[in-house]
Amino acid sequence: MNDFFVNATALAYLVAAVLFILALRGLSSPESSRQGNFMGMLGMLIAVVATVLSPDLISYLEIGIALAVGGGIGLVIARRIPMTAMPQLVAAFHSLVGLAAVLVAAAAFLEPMNFGITDAAGNIFAVSRVEMALGAAIGAITFSGSVIAWAKLQGTMSGTPIILPLRHLINLVLGLGILGLIGVFAISEVAATGGGDLFWYIIAASFTIGFLLIIPIGGADMPVVISMLNSYSGWAAAGIGFTLQNSALIVTGALVGSSGAILSYIMCKAMNRSFFSVIAGGFGGDAAGPATGAGASDKPVKQGSADDAAFILKNAGKVIIVPGYGMAVAQAQHAVREMADMLKKHGVDVSYAIHPVAGRMPGHMNVLLAEANVPYDEVFELEDINNQFPTADVAFVVGANDVTNPAAKTDTASPIYGMPILDVEKAQTVLFVKRSLSPGYAGVANELFFRDNTMMLFGDAKKMTEGIIKGLD
């Protein structure tokens, strides 16, 4: 009977792993994202049920309480957290994955016989010590780094990079120290018996370096940080999966870790930055230093009203909407979609242009537009729509600052120089909705504000868009 449950559990984990792979494939496209999300939920349900039905389970009471508490919290969060808060929510969830990895590793270290990772003499296998130490270290880094990312995104702490003296040397010493401690932990006879403090030193050092890695990183690099922490959480889960001898956790962690790493690479490429330059930190804070390019006092700007914008939009033949973080903050996505629908009734060709790092996490703008039921076939990525701006009558920019800044192509001294941008300045008219002329998260003034074909629409994005909608009636 026990063999039956073992085989059935292995089969269930295999099915769950296949569903997780299908989920990632589905989530790669907006059209199939709902199906992909369903596949992921189904796979997780199968994995949880298979684990709960295991004959090795000692008490259902504790498991039932944990599922009820966790599921209840998840349900409340899903119903109450707005889409605009998704970046910090994702960061918070990453921290929980990291903390879970640390706690499981600690449990395995304290009670190794219950995890089946000891020899006949009761000593922890060397390979198991390496697995639990790596899982705990990566988990601790994920936890503390995600807490800082959450605090920056939530506004609990400033998004300004906090540059510590000798931070690179400190991080290097800590990183090498962690690797050295793991090596000693793997060969230590004291650690093999579950004694000594090496394991706790590894966790403490990892918590510390997690804080130090993310503190110097500013707002403009947050999309990369989110995907990077996502990767870390996956590798932490995979490491603990080996300790638990759980194939589903190993496969799931490896999928999350590798996909997060690939996404981090894509984000870095979209910003023309290396992964190591992001880790080095210091780029992208609300006070990152003197802004380059034209300043508010250097040139006048052309300022317009909602009625002016409505007149221009109504008489346009082709409009490209460029959403950014300003749209997310104002929760203007529904108003933007309503405006687009009204323009289409007037015979205007409307499409949306998404920069890969617009917003505060990968896919942030896509999620917000999907929430507003914007048709998928109207949403285009940078490489698919950039060549259409010269033929557009109007580029309607909603708070997308750094990703539309022409300085990225012309100012070699600018910190965003070389970053691919949306060529909105090539449109016949640019309507830019923004609260003020303040620079973006990279600390760089946007030259686009002062172009002859740009009209600034100062104010809250939602209120401004609603004013335009009234003017379109």
Residue, then its C-alpha position, 0 to 999 in steps of 0.5 A: m500500500n505504501d508503494f502505491f502512495v509513493n508511486a501515486t505521489a511521484l505521478a502527481y508531482l510529474v503532472a504538477a510539473v508539466l502543468f507548471i511548464l504549461a503555465l509559464r508558456g501560457l503566461s508568456s502571451p497576454e492572450s493565453s495568460r488566463q489559461g496559463n494562470f489556471m494551469g499554474m493553480l491546477g498544478m499547485l492544487i495537485a501538488v498540495v493534495a498529493t502532499v497532504l495525502s502522503p502516508d508519512l503525514i503525522s498530523y492533519l490538524e496542523i496542516g489544516i490550520a496552516l492551509a486555512v490561515g494561509g489560504g484565508i490571508g491569500l484570499v483577503i489579499a487577492r480581493r483587497i490589493p489593487m493592481t497598482a500595488m502589484p509590484q510591492l505585493v510581488a516583492a512581499f511574496h518573494s520575501l515569504v518564499g525566502l523566509a520559508a526556505v530558511l525555516v525549512a532548512a533550520a528545521a532540517f538542521l535541528e531535526p535531520m532524522n525526520f528528513g531522512i538526511t542522516d547516516a546510520a550514526g545519525n550524522i547529517f550527510a555532507v551533500s545535505r549540509v551543502e543543500m540546506a546551507l545553500g537553500a538557507a543562504i539564498g532564502a535569507i538573501t531573498f527575504s531581506g532583499s525583498v523586504i527592502a524592495w517592498a519598502k522602497l516600492q511601498g514608500t515606507m522608505s525612500g527610493t533614493p539609492i543609499i550609497l554606503p562607503l566601501r559597499h562593494l568591498i563589504n559585499l565581496v567580503l560577505g559573499l566570500g565569507i558565506l561561501g567559505l562558511i558553507g564549505v566549512f559547514a560541509i566538512s565540519e564534524v560538529a555540524a554533521t551532528g547538528g551542533g555548532d553555530l556555523f549554520w546560524y552564521i551563514i543565515a545571519a551573513s546572508f540576511t545582512i548581504g541581502f539588505l546591503l545588495i538592495i539598499p543602494i538600488g534606486g527606483a529605475d532599476m526596480p523592474v530588474v530587482i523584482s525579476m532578480l528576487n523572483s529568480y532567487s526565490g526559485w533557487a532557494a526553493a529548489g535547494i530546499g527541495f533537495t533537502l526535502q527530497n521533493s521532486a515537485l519543489i525541485v522542478t518548480g524552484a528550477l523553473v522559477g529560478s531560470s525564468g526569473a534569471i532570463l527575465s532579469y537578462i531581458m530587463c537589463k537588455a531593455m535598459n542597456r545595462s548589465f546585471f552587475s551594474v544593477i547589483a552595483g546599485g546607485f542608479g535611479g532614485d528620486a534624488a539621484g543627483p543633478a538632472t542632465g539635459a534641459g531644466a525647467s528654468d532653461k526653456p519654456v514649455k507649451q502647456g495645454s488643457a484637457d479641452d485642448a487635448a480633446f480637440i487634438l485627439k478628436n481630429a487625429g487619424k492615428v493615436i499611440i498611447v504610452p502608459g507609464y508609472g504615472m498612470a499606475v499611481a493615478q489608477a487611470q487605466h480605466a479612464v485611458r481605455e474609456m478615452a481610447d474607446m471614444l476615439k475609436k468611435h470617432g474613427v481614430d486608429v488607437s494602439y498602445a506602446i509598452h516599454p519593457v521596464a515601464g512601471r515598477m515590475p516586469g509586465h506592470m503596464n500589461v497587467l494594468l491594461a488587461e485589468a481595464n479590458v484593453p484588447y490584447d491586439e491593440v497592445f504592442e511592445l517597443e520593438d513592434i511599434n517603435n517604427q510607427f511613431p513617425t506616422a502617428d498624429v498624436a503620441f499620448v504619454v501618461g507618466a512614462n518619463d525615462v522610457t521616452n527621454p530622447a537624452a538616452k540617444t543623444d546625451t552621452a553623459s546621461p545615466i540612461y544613455g544607450m537605453p532603448i526608448l519609445d520614439v514618441e518625439k517622432a509623432q506629429t504631436v506629443l501630449f504628455v500627462k504629468r504632474s510636474l516637470s520633475p525628472g523621472y526615477a533615473g534623476v534625468a530631466n526629460e528633453l521631450f518636455f521642451r520640444d516644439n511638438t510637445m504639449m504638457l498636460f499638468g495634473d493627475a493622470k486620471k482627472m486629466t484623462e476624465g477631462i479629455i473624455k468630457g471634451l470628446d463628448 
